[in-house]
Amino acid sequence: MNSLFSIAGKDYRQQAPLFLRLAIGFGFMAHGWAKLTRGPEAFAKLLTVLHVPAPHFMAWLSTLTELLGGFALFIGAFTGIAAVPLIGTMLVAMLTIHIHYGYSSIRTIGLTPEGPQFGPPGYEINLLYIAGLVSLIITGSGKFSVDAMITKRRSI
């Protein structure tokens, strides 16, 4: 095998999903943890303003989806299944909040003596998360994952 992804005949493509899983999984866990530590009730207030139905339930649902789904991605367990509700949270966030602020995730609105001031982020990060999740659905969780360990045990 002679390709960019091989060194001395060894193919490394099955290790690539590890980096996506770690970055995306950690990102979701960090956002879920922030919602949990601030109290899902605080997030429910934002959802109420956005006219999201059942805001308290949805606040808890999105918090737990981000925490548990992010952890599943991080360890590579049930990656294809965990990615679907995470894509859903990104689509809802993108279409209800971020779409109104344009594409860019960095929106400089001013400069003060303390430094730059930033406005609300656009939907760029949502699209990057969705692209990474779709990539993981297509490629699988890779060699270094719980999914790979389960598959290996089943084949024995």
Backbone torsions as a table, in degrees:
resi	resn	phi	psi	omega
1	MET	NA	120.3	-178.8
2	ASN	-119.0	97.5	179.3
3	SER	-151.0	173.1	177.8
4	LEU	-61.6	-27.0	-175.0
5	PHE	-93.7	8.9	-179.9
6	SER	-125.6	144.5	175.1
7	ILE	-131.3	124.5	-178.2
8	ALA	52.2	40.2	176.5
9	GLY	81.1	-2.0	-179.5
10	LYS	-97.5	129.2	-177.1
11	ASP	-90.8	125.5	-176.3
12	TYR	-104.8	8.5	-176.9
13	ARG	-62.7	-29.2	-179.7
14	GLN	-73.7	-9.7	176.6
15	GLN	-92.2	-18.4	-177.1
16	ALA	-60.1	-39.6	-179.9
17	PRO	-60.9	-22.0	178.8
18	LEU	-54.9	-44.8	-176.5
19	PHE	-67.2	-40.3	175.6
20	LEU	-63.5	-47.0	-178.5
21	ARG	-59.3	-45.5	-177.9
22	LEU	-64.4	-46.8	-178.4
23	ALA	-67.1	-47.2	-177.5
24	ILE	-71.4	-43.4	178.9
25	GLY	-60.5	-45.2	178.6
26	PHE	-63.2	-41.2	179.8
27	GLY	-59.9	-45.9	178.5
28	PHE	-65.6	-42.1	178.7
29	MET	-62.2	-40.1	179.7
30	ALA	-62.8	-42.6	179.3
31	HIS	-69.3	-40.5	176.9
32	GLY	-64.4	-40.7	178.8
33	TRP	-64.2	-40.6	178.0
34	ALA	-61.2	-43.3	178.4
35	LYS	-64.5	-41.2	-178.2
36	LEU	-66.9	-44.8	-176.9
37	THR	-72.1	-29.2	175.5
38	ARG	-81.0	-14.2	-177.2
39	GLY	94.6	120.4	178.4
40	PRO	-56.2	-20.3	177.1
41	GLU	-62.8	-35.7	177.6
42	ALA	-65.3	-41.0	177.3
43	PHE	-68.4	-34.5	178.1
44	ALA	-61.4	-33.3	177.2
45	LYS	-62.8	-42.5	176.9
46	LEU	-62.6	-43.9	179.9
47	LEU	-63.8	-34.0	177.0
48	THR	-63.5	-45.3	178.7
49	VAL	-60.7	-34.3	-179.9
50	LEU	-83.4	2.1	179.3
51	HIS	62.8	33.9	175.7
52	VAL	-75.6	130.1	179.1
53	PRO	-65.1	147.6	179.6
54	ALA	48.3	59.4	-172.1
55	PRO	-60.5	-36.3	-180.0
56	HIS	-67.3	-44.6	177.9
57	PHE	-62.5	-45.5	-178.5
58	MET	-65.4	-34.1	177.3
59	ALA	-63.6	-45.5	177.8
60	TRP	-66.6	-41.8	-178.8
61	LEU	-61.6	-46.6	-178.9
62	SER	-69.0	-36.6	178.1
63	THR	-61.6	-49.5	-178.9
64	LEU	-69.3	-35.2	176.9
65	THR	-61.4	-45.1	-179.6
66	GLU	-66.9	-42.6	-179.8
67	LEU	-67.3	-54.7	-175.5
68	LEU	-73.0	-42.2	177.6
69	GLY	-64.9	-40.9	177.6
70	GLY	-62.5	-41.2	178.4
71	PHE	-65.8	-42.1	177.8
72	ALA	-59.0	-43.1	177.2
73	LEU	-64.4	-44.7	-176.6
74	PHE	-55.4	-42.6	-179.2
75	ILE	-93.8	-7.1	178.6
76	GLY	75.8	38.6	179.4
77	ALA	-108.0	123.8	178.0
78	PHE	54.0	42.6	-172.4
79	THR	-55.8	-47.9	-179.1
80	GLY	-62.7	-37.3	179.3
81	ILE	-73.3	-45.6	-178.2
82	ALA	-64.4	-29.9	-176.7
83	ALA	-68.0	-30.7	-174.3
84	VAL	-63.3	-53.5	178.4
85	PRO	-66.3	-27.7	176.9
86	LEU	-68.4	-38.0	173.6
87	ILE	-61.6	-40.9	177.7
88	GLY	-58.4	-44.2	179.6
89	THR	-64.7	-37.1	178.7
90	MET	-68.4	-40.1	178.2
91	LEU	-64.1	-43.2	179.1
92	VAL	-63.4	-46.4	179.5
93	ALA	-61.7	-42.0	-178.4
94	MET	-65.8	-45.7	-173.3
95	LEU	-81.8	-19.6	-180.0
96	THR	-100.1	-28.6	-174.7
97	ILE	-119.8	-62.2	-166.8
98	HIS	-72.3	-27.7	-176.6
99	ILE	-60.0	-29.2	-178.0
100	HIS	-71.5	-14.7	-175.7
101	TYR	-107.3	12.1	178.5
102	GLY	83.1	-169.4	-172.8
103	TYR	-79.3	-48.0	-167.4
104	SER	-63.4	138.4	177.4
105	SER	-82.0	-13.1	178.2
106	ILE	-119.9	117.8	-177.2
107	ARG	-125.9	96.0	180.0
108	THR	-75.4	125.3	-179.3
109	ILE	-113.9	-6.4	178.8
110	GLY	179.5	171.3	178.3
111	LEU	-134.1	126.3	178.5
112	THR	-117.8	170.5	176.4
113	PRO	-58.8	-24.2	178.5
114	GLU	-81.9	-14.0	-179.8
115	GLY	133.1	-172.0	-177.9
116	PRO	-71.0	151.8	173.7
117	GLN	-112.6	137.2	-175.9
118	PHE	-115.9	143.3	175.8
119	GLY	-91.5	-175.6	-179.8
120	PRO	-62.3	143.9	-178.9
121	PRO	-75.7	151.9	174.7
122	GLY	-83.7	-160.7	-171.5
123	TYR	-95.0	8.9	-178.5
124	GLU	-56.0	-49.2	-177.7
125	ILE	-65.6	-37.8	177.4
126	ASN	-58.4	-45.3	179.7
127	LEU	-64.3	-38.3	178.6
128	LEU	-65.4	-42.9	176.5
129	TYR	-61.5	-46.1	-179.7
130	ILE	-61.1	-44.4	179.4
131	ALA	-61.2	-43.3	178.2
132	GLY	-64.4	-40.8	178.6
133	LEU	-66.0	-42.6	177.2
134	VAL	-62.8	-40.5	177.3
135	SER	-59.7	-42.2	178.6
136	LEU	-67.9	-34.4	175.8
137	ILE	-63.3	-42.4	-177.2
138	ILE	-71.4	-47.4	-173.5
139	THR	-87.2	-21.4	-172.3
140	GLY	87.4	179.6	-173.2
141	SER	-85.2	-7.6	175.3
142	GLY	89.2	-177.4	-173.4
143	LYS	-66.8	-41.6	-176.2
144	PHE	-96.3	75.6	-176.5
145	SER	-153.5	161.5	173.5
146	VAL	-63.6	-39.3	178.2
147	ASP	-56.5	-43.8	179.6
148	ALA	-65.8	-38.2	178.0
149	MET	-64.5	-40.9	179.0
150	ILE	-64.2	-45.4	179.4
151	THR	-61.8	-42.0	-179.9
152	LYS	-63.9	-42.5	179.4
153	ARG	-66.1	-37.5	178.9
154	ARG	-66.2	-31.6	-177.9
155	SER	-79.3	-14.4	-179.1
156	ILE	-79.0	NA	NA
